[in-house]
């Protein structure tokens, strides 16, 4: 696939910028990269801001797939592979859309699309050069990581994006079944005790599988619960 990268120094949301371009005919393969993002969003509508210039902040326009999770899985695997090649970091996948380093969030992805649209914007935020953990807000120190916390081999956002896109092209050539199998193999959530915030309760159990449709299977209280969406926390052993 040919990727066409549009860089902006500052924006609200690369996903929203990219969806706007798509409405005006931008083709699959269009990419928006920002130096700073003021209205970035994570899952469940959370807002967040990364230090200016310290992260890869980009969105990639892809063809929508019958199973939306597969688009996120392709981009997650490409991001993991690029981090390994450029920084020597073995990031783990966390269902449904995060990458972890030392059980802390290193990167997050978010797929968004217009209703009925044949394309989807997959946004990627990856923490690269951040202040040391001691300089971060106390509530972030135990849950967020950046490459600079673990290695001197920190690529620039542009370098990481270029390598990621090259690897994504390879993952786009794989079948959904191959992608899901690779995602499962690298997913740290599977086999872990998890706590899932559902709309009406907190579910705690062991993550045992990911369905062909991308849902998480959790064994709890003698039954298997299929989680389609929820805030997942890996419960650390005390």
Secondary structure by P-SEA (a helix, b strand, c coil): cbbbbbbbcccccaaaaaaaaaaacccccbbbbbcccccccccccccccccccccccbbbbbcccccaaaaaaaaaaaaaaaaaaaccccccccccbbbbccccccbbbbbbbcccccbbbbbbbbbcccccccccccccccccccccccccccccaaaaaaaaaaaaaaaaaccaaaaaaaaaaaccccccbbbbbccccccccccccccccbbbbbbcccbbbbbccccccccccc
